[in-house]
Amino acid sequence: MIIRDLNKIIGTDMDVTGPGWTSRRLLLAGDGMGFSLHDTLIHVGQELHLHYTNHLEAVYCIEGKGRITDKGTGKVTDLRPGIVYALNEHDDHMIEADEEMRMVCVFNPPVTGTEVHDETGAYPAAPADA
Ligand code: 9YT
């Protein structure tokens, strides 16, 4: 059994920050679960363009408020605690926080730990042995 404690991850190399977000990575590819699990903060003041062409992601908002825009359809959905979005079609999207949002994120395939978004909004493909 694996036990992780967010408080022990903060400030380590499993605590990764990019422009407008901070991702505390609770479970990673190396843990062998087949997904990764992140406790992610979306900070106020930056619209994030994300497009996970190599991953599926489900995101469950547990704190804060903001919105997601589906770039394919233009549909805008308010995000608040209790709302989940699942990018089951590798959907191109934008997210923005009005109040800092705290999100529980699951990635399939799992991220290895160090990923930040490239210029297209994607994370690189998982290595074949991940
Ligand atoms: C919601 C989202 O995709 N935010 C960007 C960071 C990512 N979720 C991560 O690595 O936790």
Backbone and ligand atoms as CSV (ligand in chain L), in Angstrom:
chain,resi,resn,atom,element,x,y,z
A,1,MET,N,N,0.849,-1.194,0.000
A,1,MET,CA,C,0.000,0.000,0.000
A,1,MET,C,C,0.881,1.239,0.000
A,2,ILE,N,N,0.411,2.220,-0.742
A,2,ILE,CA,C,1.135,3.491,-0.810
A,2,ILE,C,C,0.338,4.509,0.011
A,3,ILE,N,N,1.002,5.219,0.876
A,3,ILE,CA,C,0.361,6.310,1.618
A,3,ILE,C,C,1.104,7.595,1.265
A,4,ARG,N,N,0.384,8.624,0.870
A,4,ARG,CA,C,0.999,9.921,0.594
A,4,ARG,C,C,0.310,10.983,1.429
A,5,ASP,N,N,1.065,12.018,1.765
A,5,ASP,CA,C,0.566,13.113,2.593
A,5,ASP,C,C,0.888,14.412,1.861
A,6,LEU,N,N,-0.151,15.146,1.462
A,6,LEU,CA,C,0.061,16.404,0.732
A,6,LEU,C,C,1.079,17.285,1.453
A,7,ASN,N,N,1.001,17.344,2.754
A,7,ASN,CA,C,1.890,18.232,3.513
A,7,ASN,C,C,3.359,17.850,3.360
A,8,LYS,N,N,3.601,16.574,3.043
A,8,LYS,CA,C,4.995,16.134,2.870
A,8,LYS,C,C,5.453,16.269,1.418
A,9,ILE,N,N,4.512,16.558,0.513
A,9,ILE,CA,C,4.844,16.721,-0.910
A,9,ILE,C,C,5.169,18.183,-1.225
A,10,ILE,N,N,4.496,19.087,-0.502
A,10,ILE,CA,C,4.704,20.517,-0.742
A,10,ILE,C,C,6.184,20.851,-0.546
A,11,GLY,N,N,6.756,21.516,-1.566
A,11,GLY,CA,C,8.156,21.924,-1.486
A,11,GLY,C,C,9.135,20.891,-2.010
A,12,THR,N,N,8.630,19.704,-2.428
A,12,THR,CA,C,9.516,18.684,-2.992
A,12,THR,C,C,9.432,18.728,-4.517
A,13,ASP,N,N,10.106,17.786,-5.192
A,13,ASP,CA,C,10.026,17.773,-6.657
A,13,ASP,C,C,8.703,17.184,-7.157
A,14,MET,N,N,7.818,16.756,-6.252
A,14,MET,CA,C,6.454,16.362,-6.653
A,14,MET,C,C,5.497,17.560,-6.571
A,15,ASP,N,N,6.021,18.725,-6.289
A,15,ASP,CA,C,5.259,19.977,-6.201
A,15,ASP,C,C,5.751,20.843,-7.358
A,16,VAL,N,N,4.962,20.848,-8.457
A,16,VAL,CA,C,5.411,21.430,-9.720
A,16,VAL,C,C,4.560,22.658,-10.032
A,17,THR,N,N,5.224,23.766,-10.377
A,17,THR,CA,C,4.499,24.999,-10.685
A,17,THR,C,C,4.731,25.389,-12.130
A,18,GLY,N,N,3.655,25.782,-12.808
A,18,GLY,CA,C,3.732,26.345,-14.148
A,18,GLY,C,C,3.038,27.688,-14.122
A,19,PRO,N,N,2.923,28.336,-15.276
A,19,PRO,CA,C,2.285,29.648,-15.303
A,19,PRO,C,C,0.806,29.543,-14.934
A,20,GLY,N,N,0.439,30.059,-13.767
A,20,GLY,CA,C,-0.960,30.081,-13.359
A,20,GLY,C,C,-1.418,28.851,-12.614
A,21,TRP,N,N,-0.561,27.876,-12.364
A,21,TRP,CA,C,-0.987,26.659,-11.673
A,21,TRP,C,C,0.134,26.070,-10.829
A,22,THR,N,N,-0.279,25.320,-9.833
A,22,THR,CA,C,0.650,24.572,-8.984
A,22,THR,C,C,0.058,23.179,-8.809
A,23,SER,N,N,0.828,22.151,-9.138
A,23,SER,CA,C,0.329,20.778,-9.142
A,23,SER,C,C,1.124,19.952,-8.139
A,24,ARG,N,N,0.405,19.515,-7.104
A,24,ARG,CA,C,1.039,18.660,-6.102
A,24,ARG,C,C,0.712,17.226,-6.497
A,25,ARG,N,N,1.715,16.479,-6.900
A,25,ARG,CA,C,1.488,15.178,-7.539
A,25,ARG,C,C,1.554,14.070,-6.498
A,26,LEU,N,N,0.370,13.539,-6.227
A,26,LEU,CA,C,0.212,12.579,-5.125
A,26,LEU,C,C,0.597,11.169,-5.539
A,27,LEU,N,N,0.248,10.810,-6.781
A,27,LEU,CA,C,0.591,9.496,-7.333
A,27,LEU,C,C,1.085,9.702,-8.750
A,28,LEU,N,N,2.150,9.026,-9.106
A,28,LEU,CA,C,2.793,9.209,-10.410
A,28,LEU,C,C,2.969,7.879,-11.126
A,29,ALA,N,N,3.418,7.949,-12.371
A,29,ALA,CA,C,3.588,6.735,-13.182
A,29,ALA,C,C,4.377,5.659,-12.428
A,30,GLY,N,N,5.415,6.076,-11.740
A,30,GLY,CA,C,6.279,5.127,-11.041
A,30,GLY,C,C,5.574,4.363,-9.939
A,31,ASP,N,N,4.410,4.830,-9.530
A,31,ASP,CA,C,3.659,4.122,-8.488
A,31,ASP,C,C,2.880,2.941,-9.049
A,32,GLY,N,N,2.802,2.832,-10.393
A,32,GLY,CA,C,2.245,1.631,-11.006
A,32,GLY,C,C,0.735,1.499,-10.928
A,33,MET,N,N,0.038,2.610,-10.740
A,33,MET,CA,C,-1.422,2.544,-10.604
A,33,MET,C,C,-2.155,2.635,-11.947
A,34,GLY,N,N,-1.448,3.060,-12.995
A,34,GLY,CA,C,-2.111,3.223,-14.298
A,34,GLY,C,C,-2.725,4.594,-14.483
A,35,PHE,N,N,-2.664,5.436,-13.459
A,35,PHE,CA,C,-3.111,6.836,-13.568
A,35,PHE,C,C,-2.243,7.652,-12.628
A,36,SER,N,N,-2.252,8.968,-12.798
A,36,SER,CA,C,-1.635,9.826,-11.785
A,36,SER,C,C,-2.721,10.676,-11.154
A,37,LEU,N,N,-2.465,11.084,-9.918
A,37,LEU,CA,C,-3.432,11.813,-9.100
A,37,LEU,C,C,-2.759,13.080,-8.585
A,38,HIS,N,N,-3.401,14.211,-8.867
A,38,HIS,CA,C,-2.790,15.501,-8.562
A,38,HIS,C,C,-3.755,16.343,-7.732
A,39,ASP,N,N,-3.225,17.116,-6.817
A,39,ASP,CA,C,-3.983,18.144,-6.096
A,39,ASP,C,C,-3.456,19.465,-6.640
A,40,THR,N,N,-4.269,20.087,-7.509
A,40,THR,CA,C,-3.796,21.212,-8.318
A,40,THR,C,C,-4.499,22.497,-7.927
A,41,LEU,N,N,-3.714,23.576,-7.823
A,41,LEU,CA,C,-4.271,24.912,-7.594
A,41,LEU,C,C,-4.217,25.683,-8.905
A,42,ILE,N,N,-5.344,26.317,-9.266
A,42,ILE,CA,C,-5.382,27.209,-10.422
A,42,ILE,C,C,-5.466,28.630,-9.861
A,43,HIS,N,N,-4.443,29.408,-10.132
A,43,HIS,CA,C,-4.344,30.728,-9.521
A,43,HIS,C,C,-5.179,31.752,-10.299
A,44,VAL,N,N,-5.539,32.827,-9.614
A,44,VAL,CA,C,-6.339,33.891,-10.224
A,44,VAL,C,C,-5.458,34.703,-11.177
A,45,GLY,N,N,-6.044,35.133,-12.283
A,45,GLY,CA,C,-5.384,36.150,-13.096
A,45,GLY,C,C,-4.746,35.656,-14.362
A,46,GLN,N,N,-4.864,34.381,-14.664
A,46,GLN,CA,C,-4.270,33.892,-15.900
A,46,GLN,C,C,-5.215,32.889,-16.546
A,47,GLU,N,N,-5.500,33.082,-17.819
A,47,GLU,CA,C,-6.322,32.120,-18.551
A,47,GLU,C,C,-5.372,31.046,-19.075
A,48,LEU,N,N,-5.640,29.795,-18.722
A,48,LEU,CA,C,-4.747,28.706,-19.142
A,48,LEU,C,C,-5.309,28.026,-20.378
A,49,HIS,N,N,-4.494,27.924,-21.389
A,49,HIS,CA,C,-4.868,27.150,-22.585
A,49,HIS,C,C,-4.245,25.765,-22.450
A,50,LEU,N,N,-5.099,24.747,-22.399
A,50,LEU,CA,C,-4.632,23.382,-22.164
A,50,LEU,C,C,-5.209,22.467,-23.240
A,51,HIS,N,N,-4.402,21.577,-23.704
A,51,HIS,CA,C,-4.863,20.647,-24.748
A,51,HIS,C,C,-4.041,19.370,-24.630
A,52,TYR,N,N,-4.565,18.423,-23.857
A,52,TYR,CA,C,-3.806,17.213,-23.546
A,52,TYR,C,C,-3.996,16.183,-24.654
A,53,THR,N,N,-3.263,16.364,-25.724
A,53,THR,CA,C,-3.405,15.464,-26.871
A,53,THR,C,C,-2.895,14.055,-26.568
A,54,ASN,N,N,-2.032,13.925,-25.561
A,54,ASN,CA,C,-1.451,12.623,-25.230
A,54,ASN,C,C,-2.049,11.974,-23.991
A,55,HIS,N,N,-2.981,12.647,-23.342
A,55,HIS,CA,C,-3.538,12.157,-22.076
A,55,HIS,C,C,-5.045,12.379,-22.047
A,56,LEU,N,N,-5.725,11.545,-21.245
A,56,LEU,CA,C,-7.085,11.836,-20.795
A,56,LEU,C,C,-6.969,12.404,-19.386
A,57,GLU,N,N,-7.819,13.371,-19.058
A,57,GLU,CA,C,-7.769,13.962,-17.725
A,57,GLU,C,C,-9.191,14.160,-17.205
A,58,ALA,N,N,-9.411,13.809,-15.943
A,58,ALA,CA,C,-10.641,14.170,-15.240
A,58,ALA,C,C,-10.260,15.146,-14.130
A,59,VAL,N,N,-11.083,16.172,-13.951
A,59,VAL,CA,C,-10.770,17.251,-13.005
A,59,VAL,C,C,-12.003,17.511,-12.149
A,60,TYR,N,N,-11.822,17.409,-10.827
A,60,TYR,CA,C,-12.923,17.600,-9.885
A,60,TYR,C,C,-12.615,18.827,-9.031
A,61,CYS,N,N,-13.443,19.856,-9.170
A,61,CYS,CA,C,-13.236,21.094,-8.412
A,61,CYS,C,C,-13.726,20.891,-6.974
A,62,ILE,N,N,-12.841,21.182,-6.013
A,62,ILE,CA,C,-13.236,21.046,-4.601
A,62,ILE,C,C,-13.204,22.377,-3.854
A,63,GLU,N,N,-12.573,23.409,-4.450
A,63,GLU,CA,C,-12.571,24.744,-3.822
A,63,GLU,C,C,-12.477,25.796,-4.912
A,64,GLY,N,N,-13.028,26.980,-4.642
A,64,GLY,CA,C,-12.874,28.122,-5.536
A,64,GLY,C,C,-13.930,28.186,-6.611
A,65,LYS,N,N,-13.741,29.161,-7.532
A,65,LYS,CA,C,-14.663,29.221,-8.667
A,65,LYS,C,C,-13.999,29.837,-9.876
A,66,GLY,N,N,-14.527,29.456,-11.038
A,66,GLY,CA,C,-13.977,29.928,-12.298
A,66,GLY,C,C,-14.792,29.347,-13.429
A,67,ARG,N,N,-14.135,29.141,-14.567
A,67,ARG,CA,C,-14.883,28.591,-15.698
A,67,ARG,C,C,-13.953,27.848,-16.629
A,68,ILE,N,N,-14.582,26.960,-17.415
A,68,ILE,CA,C,-13.881,26.249,-18.486
A,68,ILE,C,C,-14.584,26.554,-19.789
A,69,THR,N,N,-13.792,26.814,-20.814
A,69,THR,CA,C,-14.321,27.018,-22.162
A,69,THR,C,C,-13.848,25.871,-23.038
A,70,ASP,N,N,-14.797,25.196,-23.659
A,70,ASP,CA,C,-14.490,24.159,-24.641
A,70,ASP,C,C,-14.180,24.880,-25.945
A,71,LYS,N,N,-12.918,24.814,-26.372
A,71,LYS,CA,C,-12.520,25.589,-27.549
A,71,LYS,C,C,-13.112,25.024,-28.829
A,72,GLY,N,N,-13.506,23.750,-28.792
A,72,GLY,CA,C,-14.108,23.152,-29.985
A,72,GLY,C,C,-15.514,23.663,-30.242
A,73,THR,N,N,-16.281,23.845,-29.158
A,73,THR,CA,C,-17.691,24.230,-29.297
A,73,THR,C,C,-17.963,25.662,-28.854
A,74,GLY,N,N,-17.026,26.252,-28.099
A,74,GLY,CA,C,-17.251,27.584,-27.531
A,74,GLY,C,C,-18.064,27.566,-26.247
A,75,LYS,N,N,-18.514,26.388,-25.816
A,75,LYS,CA,C,-19.365,26.291,-24.622
A,75,LYS,C,C,-18.564,26.647,-23.360
A,76,VAL,N,N,-19.160,27.509,-22.537
A,76,VAL,CA,C,-18.528,27.940,-21.285
A,76,VAL,C,C,-19.298,27.314,-20.122
A,77,THR,N,N,-18.583,26.707,-19.180
A,77,THR,CA,C,-19.209,26.067,-18.016
A,77,THR,C,C,-18.577,26.631,-16.757
A,78,ASP,N,N,-19.423,27.048,-15.817
A,78,ASP,CA,C,-18.911,27.524,-14.531
A,78,ASP,C,C,-18.335,26.357,-13.743
A,79,LEU,N,N,-17.226,26.613,-13.085
A,79,LEU,CA,C,-16.593,25.619,-12.215
A,79,LEU,C,C,-16.732,26.086,-10.772
A,80,ARG,N,N,-17.146,25.172,-9.924
A,80,ARG,CA,C,-17.296,25.427,-8.484
A,80,ARG,C,C,-17.213,24.063,-7.817
A,81,PRO,N,N,-17.081,24.036,-6.499
A,81,PRO,CA,C,-16.958,22.738,-5.835
A,81,PRO,C,C,-18.108,21.798,-6.202
A,82,GLY,N,N,-17.765,20.581,-6.561
A,82,GLY,CA,C,-18.756,19.582,-6.942
A,82,GLY,C,C,-18.830,19.348,-8.438
A,83,ILE,N,N,-18.216,20.245,-9.234
A,83,ILE,CA,C,-18.255,20.068,-10.689
A,83,ILE,C,C,-17.020,19.284,-11.135
A,84,VAL,N,N,-17.261,18.302,-11.987
A,84,VAL,CA,C,-16.155,17.550,-12.589
A,84,VAL,C,C,-16.225,17.726,-14.100
A,85,TYR,N,N,-15.058,17.899,-14.728
A,85,TYR,CA,C,-15.022,17.804,-16.189
A,85,TYR,C,C,-14.023,16.718,-16.561
A,86,ALA,N,N,-14.377,15.983,-17.602
A,86,ALA,CA,C,-13.543,14.882,-18.087
A,86,ALA,C,C,-13.259,15.134,-19.556
A,87,LEU,N,N,-11.990,15.199,-19.887
A,87,LEU,CA,C,-11.562,15.519,-21.255
A,87,LEU,C,C,-11.448,14.210,-22.023
A,88,ASN,N,N,-12.628,13.612,-22.262
A,88,ASN,CA,C,-12.667,12.270,-22.847
A,88,ASN,C,C,-12.348,12.266,-24.325
A,89,GLU,N,N,-12.341,13.445,-24.932
A,89,GLU,CA,C,-11.990,13.542,-26.360
A,89,GLU,C,C,-10.741,14.391,-26.547
A,90,HIS,N,N,-9.877,14.403,-25.532
A,90,HIS,CA,C,-8.657,15.230,-25.589
A,90,HIS,C,C,-9.023,16.675,-25.928
A,91,ASP,N,N,-10.095,17.147,-25.306
A,91,ASP,CA,C,-10.693,18.419,-25.697
A,91,ASP,C,C,-9.735,19.597,-25.465
A,92,ASP,N,N,-9.658,20.432,-26.465
A,92,ASP,CA,C,-8.911,21.691,-26.378
A,92,ASP,C,C,-9.737,22.643,-25.513
A,93,HIS,N,N,-9.112,23.265,-24.499
A,93,HIS,CA,C,-9.914,24.049,-23.559
A,93,HIS,C,C,-9.115,25.167,-22.914
A,94,MET,N,N,-9.843,26.086,-22.289
A,94,MET,CA,C,-9.238,27.161,-21.502
A,94,MET,C,C,-9.868,27.103,-20.120
A,95,ILE,N,N,-9.067,27.345,-19.085
A,95,ILE,CA,C,-9.661,27.498,-17.757
A,95,ILE,C,C,-9.167,28.788,-17.124
A,96,GLU,N,N,-10.023,29.371,-16.312
A,96,GLU,CA,C,-9.706,30.631,-15.652
A,96,GLU,C,C,-10.354,30.617,-14.278
A,97,ALA,N,N,-9.621,31.105,-13.281
A,97,ALA,CA,C,-10.124,31.150,-11.906
A,97,ALA,C,C,-10.543,32.574,-11.545
A,98,ASP,N,N,-11.723,32.720,-10.960
A,98,ASP,CA,C,-12.130,33.995,-10.355
A,98,ASP,C,C,-11.675,34.034,-8.903
A,99,GLU,N,N,-11.720,32.868,-8.279
A,99,GLU,CA,C,-11.154,32.649,-6.940
A,99,GLU,C,C,-10.253,31.452,-7.112
A,100,GLU,N,N,-9.136,31.406,-6.423
A,100,GLU,CA,C,-8.236,30.259,-6.592
A,100,GLU,C,C,-9.026,28.955,-6.511
A,101,MET,N,N,-8.825,28.122,-7.523
A,101,MET,CA,C,-9.528,26.838,-7.556
A,101,MET,C,C,-8.571,25.731,-7.135
A,102,ARG,N,N,-9.115,24.813,-6.363
A,102,ARG,CA,C,-8.374,23.605,-5.995
A,102,ARG,C,C,-9.051,22.434,-6.688
A,103,MET,N,N,-8.274,21.688,-7.452
A,103,MET,CA,C,-8.800,20.640,-8.302
A,103,MET,C,C,-8.095,19.310,-7.994
A,104,VAL,N,N,-8.872,18.256,-7.973
A,104,VAL,CA,C,-8.303,16.910,-7.923
A,104,VAL,C,C,-8.274,16.410,-9.363
A,105,CYS,N,N,-7.077,16.123,-9.871
A,105,CYS,CA,C,-6.901,15.773,-11.290
A,105,CYS,C,C,-6.362,14.350,-11.404
A,106,VAL,N,N,-6.916,13.615,-12.366
A,106,VAL,CA,C,-6.451,12.258,-12.657
A,106,VAL,C,C,-6.044,12.199,-14.122
A,107,PHE,N,N,-4.855,11.708,-14.389
A,107,PHE,CA,C,-4.350,11.590,-15.762
A,107,PHE,C,C,-4.157,10.126,-16.133
A,108,ASN,N,N,-4.596,9.802,-17.335
A,108,ASN,CA,C,-4.372,8.490,-17.941
A,108,ASN,C,C,-3.842,8.718,-19.359
A,109,PRO,N,N,-2.647,8.257,-19.724
A,109,PRO,CA,C,-1.697,7.557,-18.867
A,109,PRO,C,C,-1.146,8.493,-17.789
A,110,PRO,N,N,-0.574,7.921,-16.752
A,110,PRO,CA,C,-0.069,8.747,-15.662
A,110,PRO,C,C,1.085,9.632,-16.107
A,111,VAL,N,N,1.173,10.821,-15.530
A,111,VAL,CA,C,2.370,11.625,-15.762
A,111,VAL,C,C,3.502,11.062,-14.901
A,112,THR,N,N,4.713,11.317,-15.373
A,112,THR,CA,C,5.877,10.754,-14.672
A,112,THR,C,C,6.330,11.651,-13.534
A,113,GLY,N,N,5.957,12.944,-13.577
A,113,GLY,CA,C,6.260,13.790,-12.430
A,113,GLY,C,C,6.739,15.170,-12.776
A,114,THR,N,N,7.431,15.324,-13.868
A,114,THR,CA,C,8.090,16.609,-14.116
A,114,THR,C,C,7.413,17.411,-15.220
A,115,GLU,N,N,6.315,16.885,-15.792
A,115,GLU,CA,C,5.738,17.517,-16.958
A,115,GLU,C,C,5.244,18.944,-16.695
A,116,VAL,N,N,5.546,19.811,-17.648
A,116,VAL,CA,C,4.871,21.102,-17.761
A,116,VAL,C,C,4.352,21.182,-19.190
A,117,HIS,N,N,3.419,22.098,-19.436
A,117,HIS,CA,C,2.779,22.158,-20.746
A,117,HIS,C,C,3.743,22.667,-21.814
A,118,ASP,N,N,3.634,22.104,-23.005
A,118,ASP,CA,C,4.405,22.656,-24.118
A,118,ASP,C,C,3.609,23.786,-24.756
A,119,GLU,N,N,4.113,24.314,-25.857
A,119,GLU,CA,C,3.491,25.502,-26.456
A,119,GLU,C,C,2.097,25.210,-27.009
A,120,THR,N,N,1.740,23.930,-27.181
A,120,THR,CA,C,0.392,23.595,-27.662
A,120,THR,C,C,-0.566,23.339,-26.505
A,121,GLY,N,N,-0.084,23.411,-25.261
A,121,GLY,CA,C,-0.947,23.132,-24.107
A,121,GLY,C,C,-0.972,21.666,-23.717
A,122,ALA,N,N,-0.099,20.857,-24.316
A,122,ALA,CA,C,-0.060,19.415,-24.022
A,122,ALA,C,C,1.078,19.092,-23.058
A,123,TYR,N,N,0.974,17.925,-22.439
A,123,TYR,CA,C,2.117,17.303,-21.792
A,123,TYR,C,C,2.680,16.305,-22.793
A,124,PRO,N,N,4.004,16.063,-22.759
A,124,PRO,CA,C,4.558,15.103,-23.711
A,124,PRO,C,C,3.973,13.707,-23.498
A,125,ALA,N,N,4.031,12.903,-24.540
A,125,ALA,CA,C,3.542,11.519,-24.448
A,125,ALA,C,C,4.350,10.775,-23.405
A,126,ALA,N,N,3.676,9.842,-22.732
A,126,ALA,CA,C,4.372,9.016,-21.745
A,126,ALA,C,C,5.406,8.153,-22.455
A,127,PRO,N,N,6.590,7.952,-21.841
A,127,PRO,CA,C,7.526,7.024,-22.449
A,127,PRO,C,C,6.912,5.629,-22.529
A,128,ALA,N,N,7.355,4.838,-23.491
A,128,ALA,CA,C,6.727,3.537,-23.759
A,128,ALA,C,C,6.781,2.621,-22.544
A,129,ASP,N,N,7.761,2.789,-21.676
A,129,ASP,CA,C,7.894,1.891,-20.527
A,129,ASP,C,C,7.193,2.414,-19.276
A,130,ALA,N,N,6.457,3.544,-19.397
A,130,ALA,CA,C,5.841,4.126,-18.184
A,130,ALA,C,C,4.619,3.313,-17.770
L,1,9YT,C1,C,-6.589,21.545,-14.534
L,1,9YT,C2,C,-5.271,21.427,-15.221
L,1,9YT,O1,O,-5.098,20.694,-16.162
L,1,9YT,N1,N,-4.307,22.213,-14.715
L,1,9YT,C3,C,-2.971,22.211,-15.165
L,1,9YT,C4,C,-2.100,21.343,-14.305
L,1,9YT,C5,C,-2.439,19.872,-14.394
L,1,9YT,N2,N,-3.784,19.559,-14.066
L,1,9YT,C6,C,-1.569,19.089,-13.446
L,1,9YT,O2,O,-0.450,18.713,-13.825
L,1,9YT,O3,O,-2.041,18.832,-12.330
